[in-house]
Each structure stands twice: as structure tokens, then as C-alpha cells.
Amino acid sequence: MTGNRFAGENIIAFGPEKLKLIAGQGQRTPQGIEVRRLGEQGFALVISANTQLPADFFSEFDWNIGGLQEETSLELAWIRQSTPNAINEATLVHYSMESGQVSLAEIPEWQGVVTNIGLRIRGPLTEPITVRKLAFKPGTPSAVFLLASLWQPERKQ
């Protein structure tokens, strides 16, 4: 990351090259991950592994997904470094919007370092859905994050 650590210009984005379909049927296209069929479990799952995302700082989640229908349900799933065997999840409120943003700051499990991100897609698919981009933006930093950042120099990447 570059620039001011607390400015809104820092975005961590996962496009087609950083996403993988691990449940359901589809393929990677230049536009995104195209999901044509749900998996046997009744959902499709698109993931990005090894993210190393500091959740306390990046608490705003944006998505850009084409082909969503009103019956489509989107759930964000993640694994934290501190609890690698626990899958955390949150249902996204604006599931029928092609692009949207939600704050994850009020979700107690959205903390620490997130090592894996997933998007679970449920509902009937009458046409393919294309996951174009998942992105995380800084929210208002918590007091704990601000205090911790005073004692930890910024890492060079």
C-alpha cells in the first residue's frame, strides 16, 4: 500500500486474476469469474486465498457482479489468521445490486488479519453470474487500530 494509511485512496481489489471458483461450474473470463451452475451443495463459491487483509482497517466491502437476479443471495465468507479452522460469514444486504458497498465494521468477527476471502452465491441461476471484482476500502479506523499503528512502523511492501 502506498500513500496516507488513513486516506480513502487505498483499495485492495480482487479481480478475475486473483479469484478462483471452487464450488459450482464456470470459468475465468477476461471480464471475471463466470458462474454457470451451482455446486451440489446448492451454492457456488468464489475465493481469493492468501489475502493477508487487515480487517480492522479495511472494513468497507465493494462488489461488482453481473447477472444478479432478485432471488440471488450473496454471502461473504472469510477465515482469520487467529482462527484458521473457523469460517466466518455475513449475508450481504443489497444482494440484487450489480454493484454495492457494505460496512463490515460492526461485525464482531471482522477483525485481525483475514487470510482467505470467499463469496458464496445461492439461488436459482437462470443466466450466468460474473464476479468481476471484490474490493475492500478503509473505513473509519477504530481506536484500537489507531493506537496500534502508533507503535508499529508501516511495513514496506
C-alpha positions as a Markdown table, in Angstrom:
| # | Residue | x | y | z |
|---|---|---|---|---|
| 1 | Met | 0.0 | 0.0 | 0.0 |
| 2 | Thr | 1.2 | 3.5 | -0.7 |
| 3 | Gly | 0.1 | 6.9 | 0.4 |
| 4 | Asn | -1.6 | 8.0 | 3.6 |
| 5 | Arg | -2.6 | 5.0 | 5.6 |
| 6 | Phe | -5.9 | 6.6 | 6.7 |
| 7 | Ala | -6.9 | 8.1 | 3.3 |
| 8 | Gly | -9.7 | 6.6 | 1.2 |
| 9 | Glu | -7.5 | 6.0 | -1.8 |
| 10 | Asn | -6.1 | 2.7 | -0.5 |
| 11 | Ile | -8.1 | -0.2 | -2.0 |
| 12 | Ile | -7.4 | -3.9 | -2.0 |
| 13 | Ala | -9.2 | -5.4 | -5.0 |
| 14 | Phe | -9.6 | -8.9 | -6.2 |
| 15 | Gly | -10.3 | -9.2 | -9.9 |
| 16 | Pro | -10.5 | -12.3 | -12.2 |
| 17 | Glu | -6.8 | -13.0 | -12.0 |
| 18 | Lys | -6.9 | -13.2 | -8.1 |
| 19 | Leu | -10.2 | -15.2 | -7.8 |
| 20 | Lys | -11.0 | -18.9 | -8.2 |
| 21 | Leu | -14.2 | -20.8 | -8.5 |
| 22 | Ile | -14.0 | -23.8 | -6.1 |
| 23 | Ala | -17.7 | -24.8 | -5.8 |
| 24 | Gly | -20.1 | -24.7 | -8.8 |
| 25 | Gln | -19.4 | -24.7 | -12.5 |
| 26 | Gly | -18.0 | -21.9 | -14.6 |
| 27 | Gln | -14.8 | -20.4 | -15.9 |
| 28 | Arg | -12.4 | -17.5 | -15.7 |
| 29 | Thr | -13.0 | -15.0 | -18.5 |
| 30 | Pro | -11.4 | -11.6 | -19.2 |
| 31 | Gln | -14.5 | -10.0 | -17.6 |
| 32 | Gly | -14.4 | -12.0 | -14.4 |
| 33 | Ile | -15.3 | -15.4 | -12.9 |
| 34 | Glu | -18.4 | -16.7 | -14.7 |
| 35 | Val | -20.6 | -19.0 | -12.7 |
| 36 | Arg | -23.0 | -21.1 | -14.8 |
| 37 | Arg | -24.2 | -23.7 | -12.3 |
| 38 | Leu | -24.3 | -24.0 | -8.6 |
| 39 | Gly | -22.5 | -26.9 | -6.9 |
| 40 | Glu | -24.0 | -30.0 | -5.4 |
| 41 | Gln | -24.2 | -28.2 | -2.0 |
| 42 | Gly | -26.6 | -25.6 | -3.6 |
| 43 | Phe | -24.2 | -22.8 | -3.9 |
| 44 | Ala | -21.2 | -21.5 | -5.9 |
| 45 | Leu | -18.1 | -20.3 | -4.1 |
| 46 | Val | -15.5 | -17.9 | -5.5 |
| 47 | Ile | -12.4 | -17.3 | -3.3 |
| 48 | Ser | -9.2 | -15.5 | -3.0 |
| 49 | Ala | -6.6 | -17.2 | -0.9 |
| 50 | Asn | -3.6 | -15.8 | 1.0 |
| 51 | Thr | -5.0 | -12.3 | 1.2 |
| 52 | Gln | -3.4 | -11.0 | 4.4 |
| 53 | Leu | -6.0 | -8.3 | 4.7 |
| 54 | Pro | -6.0 | -6.2 | 7.9 |
| 55 | Ala | -9.7 | -6.3 | 8.6 |
| 56 | Asp | -9.7 | -3.5 | 11.3 |
| 57 | Phe | -8.5 | -1.1 | 8.6 |
| 58 | Phe | -10.3 | -2.4 | 5.5 |
| 59 | Ser | -13.9 | -2.6 | 6.7 |
| 60 | Glu | -15.8 | -1.4 | 3.6 |
| 61 | Phe | -16.6 | -4.1 | 1.1 |
| 62 | Asp | -17.5 | -3.4 | -2.5 |
| 63 | Trp | -18.5 | -5.8 | -5.2 |
| 64 | Asn | -19.2 | -5.7 | -9.0 |
| 65 | Ile | -21.1 | -8.7 | -10.1 |
| 66 | Gly | -23.0 | -9.1 | -13.4 |
| 67 | Gly | -26.2 | -11.1 | -13.9 |
| 68 | Leu | -27.6 | -11.0 | -10.4 |
| 69 | Gln | -31.2 | -11.8 | -10.1 |
| 70 | Glu | -33.7 | -10.9 | -7.3 |
| 71 | Glu | -33.6 | -14.4 | -5.9 |
| 72 | Thr | -29.8 | -14.4 | -5.7 |
| 73 | Ser | -28.2 | -14.4 | -2.3 |
| 74 | Leu | -24.6 | -13.3 | -1.7 |
| 75 | Glu | -22.7 | -14.2 | 1.4 |
| 76 | Leu | -19.2 | -13.0 | 2.3 |
| 77 | Ala | -17.1 | -15.7 | 4.0 |
| 78 | Trp | -13.7 | -15.3 | 5.5 |
| 79 | Ile | -11.0 | -17.0 | 7.5 |
| 80 | Arg | -8.9 | -15.2 | 10.1 |
| 81 | Gln | -5.3 | -15.8 | 10.8 |
| 82 | Ser | -6.1 | -16.2 | 14.6 |
| 83 | Thr | -8.8 | -18.9 | 14.0 |
| 84 | Pro | -7.7 | -20.8 | 10.8 |
| 85 | Asn | -10.3 | -23.5 | 11.3 |
| 86 | Ala | -13.3 | -21.3 | 11.7 |
| 87 | Ile | -15.3 | -19.9 | 8.7 |
| 88 | Asn | -17.0 | -16.5 | 9.4 |
| 89 | Glu | -19.8 | -15.3 | 7.2 |
| 90 | Ala | -22.1 | -12.3 | 6.6 |
| 91 | Thr | -25.1 | -12.1 | 4.3 |
| 92 | Leu | -24.9 | -9.0 | 2.1 |
| 93 | Val | -27.9 | -6.8 | 2.4 |
| 94 | His | -28.0 | -5.5 | -1.2 |
| 95 | Tyr | -27.7 | -8.8 | -2.9 |
| 96 | Ser | -29.6 | -7.9 | -6.1 |
| 97 | Met | -27.5 | -4.9 | -6.9 |
| 98 | Glu | -24.8 | -5.3 | -9.6 |
| 99 | Ser | -22.5 | -3.0 | -7.6 |
| 100 | Gly | -22.8 | -2.3 | -4.0 |
| 101 | Gln | -20.9 | -1.5 | -0.8 |
| 102 | Val | -21.5 | -2.6 | 2.8 |
| 103 | Ser | -19.6 | -1.8 | 6.0 |
| 104 | Leu | -18.2 | -4.8 | 7.9 |
| 105 | Ala | -17.1 | -2.7 | 10.9 |
| 106 | Glu | -20.0 | -3.7 | 13.1 |
| 107 | Ile | -19.5 | -7.4 | 12.6 |
| 108 | Pro | -17.5 | -8.7 | 15.6 |
| 109 | Glu | -15.7 | -11.4 | 13.6 |
| 110 | Trp | -14.4 | -8.9 | 11.1 |
| 111 | Gln | -11.1 | -8.3 | 12.9 |
| 112 | Gly | -7.5 | -9.2 | 12.8 |
| 113 | Val | -5.8 | -10.5 | 9.7 |
| 114 | Val | -8.1 | -12.1 | 7.1 |
| 115 | Thr | -6.2 | -14.8 | 5.2 |
| 116 | Asn | -8.9 | -16.1 | 2.9 |
| 117 | Ile | -12.0 | -14.3 | 1.4 |
| 118 | Gly | -14.9 | -16.1 | -0.3 |
| 119 | Leu | -18.2 | -15.1 | -1.9 |
| 120 | Arg | -20.9 | -17.7 | -1.7 |
| 121 | Ile | -23.7 | -17.4 | -4.3 |
| 122 | Arg | -27.1 | -19.0 | -3.7 |
| 123 | Gly | -30.4 | -19.1 | -5.5 |
| 124 | Pro | -31.6 | -20.2 | -8.9 |
| 125 | Leu | -29.3 | -19.3 | -11.8 |
| 126 | Thr | -31.4 | -18.6 | -15.0 |
| 127 | Glu | -28.4 | -17.0 | -16.6 |
| 128 | Pro | -24.6 | -16.9 | -15.7 |
| 129 | Ile | -23.4 | -14.6 | -13.0 |
| 130 | Thr | -20.0 | -12.9 | -13.5 |
| 131 | Val | -18.0 | -11.9 | -10.4 |
| 132 | Arg | -15.9 | -9.0 | -11.8 |
| 133 | Lys | -14.4 | -7.6 | -8.7 |
| 134 | Leu | -14.4 | -7.8 | -4.9 |
| 135 | Ala | -12.7 | -4.9 | -3.2 |
| 136 | Phe | -12.0 | -3.6 | 0.3 |
| 137 | Lys | -11.6 | 0.0 | 1.3 |
| 138 | Pro | -10.6 | 1.7 | 4.5 |
| 139 | Gly | -13.5 | 2.5 | 6.8 |
| 140 | Thr | -13.2 | 4.8 | 9.8 |
| 141 | Pro | -10.3 | 3.3 | 11.8 |
| 142 | Ser | -11.1 | 2.0 | 15.2 |
| 143 | Ala | -9.4 | 3.5 | 18.3 |
| 144 | Val | -7.6 | 0.2 | 18.8 |
| 145 | Phe | -6.2 | 0.2 | 15.3 |
| 146 | Leu | -5.1 | 3.9 | 15.6 |
| 147 | Leu | -3.3 | 3.2 | 18.8 |
| 148 | Ala | -1.6 | 0.0 | 17.5 |
| 149 | Ser | -0.5 | 1.9 | 14.4 |
| 150 | Leu | 1.4 | 4.4 | 16.5 |
| 151 | Trp | 3.6 | 1.7 | 17.9 |
| 152 | Gln | 4.1 | -0.3 | 14.7 |
| 153 | Pro | 6.0 | 1.3 | 11.9 |
| 154 | Glu | 4.5 | 0.9 | 8.5 |
| 155 | Arg | 5.7 | -2.2 | 6.7 |
| 156 | Lys | 7.3 | -1.7 | 3.3 |
| 157 | Gln | 5.8 | -4.0 | 0.7 |
